[in-house]
Amino acid sequence: MTLEPLPRQFIDADRIFNLRDLGGWDAADGRKVRTGRVFRSDNLGMVTDADVDLLVNRLGIRHVIDLRRGEELEEYGRFPETGGVEFHHFELLHVKWENIGKDYPEGADVVPFLRQRYSAMLESGYRSVKDSLDVIASGEPVLFHCMAGKDRTGLIAAALLSALGVGEEDIAAEYALTEFGIDRWRAWRDANLGRPGFESGLRTPPEAMLETLAEMKARYGSMVDYIAAIEFDQSDSLRAQLLE
């Protein structure tokens, strides 16, 4: 399926709705992030044979990083065991949002809500951030994902792009692209499963990521300083592998 127009970063697939390339952004020292090396997506539990062929044979992905909770893997499925692809389950630990006792806000209130959740997730889930960056620094093509490819996936992308020297405005713009993927998923869901009576929590305003980056700056000095604090020590290798 395809909804037009799609930004250049997106890759069309049968049952992956938020699949996109993290390459192409302006980065450190006037360089750019390489394309065809790091990808992000939503849940891979519904992939078709054509999707697997796309990921493995056309995109050349050799590592899949699943950031979800164990029960999410069990309920919604995971990327199938596939020759030549190493599967990593790096749960990004966090307090379940549904246990917080607050309804998911709408409108302007969503920005401080997401900033609070995201900064907390980066602290409680730091091991997943480090482990994910370690795999990406290996230099082999990687895809990382969660459920919608929005929150946990967005934080790994923000950490990676920060390490590569991508500017904050571009990191926030990359995060905001998720709404295109979510709209594609909603179109498929409504046509195949039916439209729910109510839904929330599907927006990715760029201000939420900008405020998260500002919060990490206040806590650590910058996202790059946060990455150093969680003992990721391969930033030079990461830049050598992923910048051109």
Secondary structure, DSSP 8 states (H G I E B T S, - for coil): ---SS--TTB---SS-SS-EE----B-GGG-BB-SSSEEEES--TT--HHHHHIIIIIS---EEEE-S-HHHHHHH------TT-EEEE-------GGGSS-----GGGHHHHHHHHHHHHHHHTHHHHHHHHHHHTT-S-EEEE-SSSSSHHHHHHHHHHHHTT--HHHHHHHHHTHHHHHHHHHHHHHHHT---S--------HHHHHHHHHHHHHHHSSHHHHHHHTT---HHHHHHHHB-
